[in-house]
Amino acid sequence: MWAGRHVVVGVTGGIASYKTCHLVRRLVEAGALVDVVMTPAATEFVRPLVFEALSGRPVLTSLWEPGRALAHVRLGQQADLIIVAPATADFLARIAHGLADDFLSAVMLARTVPALLAPAMNDDMFAAASTQANLARLAGQGYALVGPERGSLAEGPSDRPGRMSEPETIWHHAARCLSRGSSLRGRQVVVTAGPTREHLDPVRLITNSSSGKMGFRIAQAAWHRGADVLLITGPSTEPPPIGVTVERIVTTAELDQAVRRALPSADVLVMAAAPADYRPTGSTDRKRPRTEGTLMVAFEPTDDILAGTRALRKPAAITVGFALETGGAVERATAKLERKGLDLIVANDALEPGAGFEVDTNHVIIIEAGGARIDVPMASKAVVAEAILDRIEARLG
Ligand SMILES: Cc1cc2nc3c(=O)[nH]c(=O)nc-3n(C[C@H](O)[C@H](O)[C@H](O)COP(=O)(O)O)c2cc1C
């Protein structure tokens, strides 16, 4: 996503500018070409030398440097994205009113490309009527905003907004700003992830070792592409994807209910969850002690969610299933694709090292209705998620 992208990172005069060093590093590591532009006040907080070393490029701080005439217009119109982090109250006021009295505000006035602002300031400065009016004005001018968040400020803890969003959060919002051409933009995407649990008694249960990683990566990547994403997940320790609405369920029956609620408005359903296929026929409401001897448990099949909810799908919705098998994955997946009326199915083999449950990588074969088959080589689940979304987008048209 970032390889070959040209990003301008604007830095203004706030304490949070030290965090912007991490953001620049993250963007450069991801393959972006980064030009850092600092206001004169910003250079009082972090020396330009730091950003020059991190970006590998000269830092722009003044309109009046020889050899850089019109560089502000070029950057505002030729970059793929402009991020300003932190954006001070003063800077927000200047650009909201079209001032262009330093290099960065001149870039913003000349800008024709997407821009993301990460405001950061004292909580009273943020709550001030003038700051709020400026932010509303900037949103109306097409700026994307991230934060500020509640939490500790330089002057101490606060439960009111003011603190700049973390570099990682800004990075995810920036990725979404780059998604302008995606056919997922504005679509409702529902992703299921993780295992389900079926209890034998209050403390014992049957489940599987699904970590949720694959579904969480798909949800995050779909949000980057501009979709509104609902992630319905069983128990998972993965951190919630940025920007995604997360609904937590425990049992297969709860997953079924959540999917039924979400389906009527879903343009895309990706069923990456690994629901328990069996549940005990009964459970007790007390922990059964070992002294009671042999425990006999009978299991019954749980509901087939994909088949059972088929009639609830929107007519043009894209439905994606997963088939985790232990051998014969492609044949079984192809049969499942047809049986359940899917558009795509993602087959992977639980026995292949580096693929399937728990690990951070996967090797999958995407099988499409109509017969196309794409072998996605072993890669991180984030990369595999992009490959799956590429196929979904191709079918959405
Ligand atoms: C120690 C210190 C910390 C500051 N932190 C912030 C801040 O976090 N947010 C903010 O809006 N202004 C902050 N200011 C005030 C700005 O630096 C000041 O308004 C300046 O004019 C901003 O210029 P710029 O927007 O061109 O970078 C701080 C000032 C000082 C002295």
The ligand as an SDF file (V2000), in Angstrom:
LIG
                    3D

 31 33  0  0  0  0  0  0  0  0999 V2000
    6.0890   24.0190   25.8150 C   0  0  0  0  0  0  0  0  0  0  0  0
    4.9860   24.3560   24.8450 C   0  0  0  0  0  0  0  0  0  0  0  0
    4.1420   23.3760   24.4500 C   0  0  0  0  0  0  0  0  0  0  0  0
    3.0990   23.6460   23.5270 C   0  0  0  0  0  0  0  0  0  0  0  0
    2.2540   22.6330   23.1630 N   0  0  0  0  0  0  0  0  0  0  0  0
    1.2490   22.9210   22.3310 C   0  0  0  0  0  0  0  0  0  0  0  0
    0.3510   21.8970   21.9420 C   0  0  0  0  0  0  0  0  0  0  0  0
    0.4770   20.7210   22.3090 O   0  0  0  0  0  0  0  0  0  0  0  0
   -0.6760   22.2190   21.1310 N   0  0  0  0  0  0  0  0  0  0  0  0
   -0.8660   23.5010   20.6910 C   0  0  0  0  0  0  0  0  0  0  0  0
   -1.8420   23.7270   19.9790 O   0  0  0  0  0  0  0  0  0  0  0  0
    0.0000   24.4740   21.0190 N   0  0  0  0  0  0  0  0  0  0  0  0
    1.0450   24.2170   21.8290 C   0  0  0  0  0  0  0  0  0  0  0  0
    1.9000   25.2220   22.1740 N   0  0  0  0  0  0  0  0  0  0  0  0
    1.7180   26.5480   21.6010 C   0  0  0  0  0  0  0  0  0  0  0  0
    2.2520   26.6060   20.1700 C   0  0  0  0  0  0  0  0  0  0  0  0
    3.6090   26.2150   20.1270 O   0  0  0  0  0  0  0  0  0  0  0  0
    2.0820   28.0170   19.6190 C   0  0  0  0  0  0  0  0  0  0  0  0
    0.6840   28.2990   19.5080 O   0  0  0  0  0  0  0  0  0  0  0  0
    2.7590   28.2210   18.2860 C   0  0  0  0  0  0  0  0  0  0  0  0
    2.4250   29.4970   17.7900 O   0  0  0  0  0  0  0  0  0  0  0  0
    2.3160   27.1790   17.2800 C   0  0  0  0  0  0  0  0  0  0  0  0
    2.9110   27.4640   16.0370 O   0  0  0  0  0  0  0  0  0  0  0  0
    2.6840   26.5500   14.7560 P   0  0  0  0  0  0  0  0  0  0  0  0
    1.2520   26.1920   14.7320 O   0  0  0  0  0  0  0  0  0  0  0  0
    3.0940   27.4060   13.6010 O   0  0  0  0  0  0  0  0  0  0  0  0
    3.5740   25.3840   14.8710 O   0  0  0  0  0  0  0  0  0  0  0  0
    2.9430   24.9630   23.0520 C   0  0  0  0  0  0  0  0  0  0  0  0
    3.8550   25.9440   23.4370 C   0  0  0  0  0  0  0  0  0  0  0  0
    4.8540   25.6470   24.3250 C   0  0  0  0  0  0  0  0  0  0  0  0
    5.8060   26.7390   24.7260 C   0  0  0  0  0  0  0  0  0  0  0  0
  1  2  1  0
  2  3  1  0
  2 30  2  0
  3  4  2  0
  4  5  1  0
  4 28  1  0
  5  6  2  0
  6  7  1  0
  6 13  1  0
  7  8  2  0
  7  9  1  0
  9 10  1  0
 10 11  2  0
 10 12  1  0
 12 13  2  0
 13 14  1  0
 14 15  1  0
 14 28  1  0
 15 16  1  0
 16 17  1  0
 16 18  1  0
 18 19  1  0
 18 20  1  0
 20 21  1  0
 20 22  1  0
 22 23  1  0
 23 24  1  0
 24 25  2  0
 24 26  1  0
 24 27  1  0
 28 29  2  0
 29 30  1  0
 30 31  1  0
M  END
$$$$
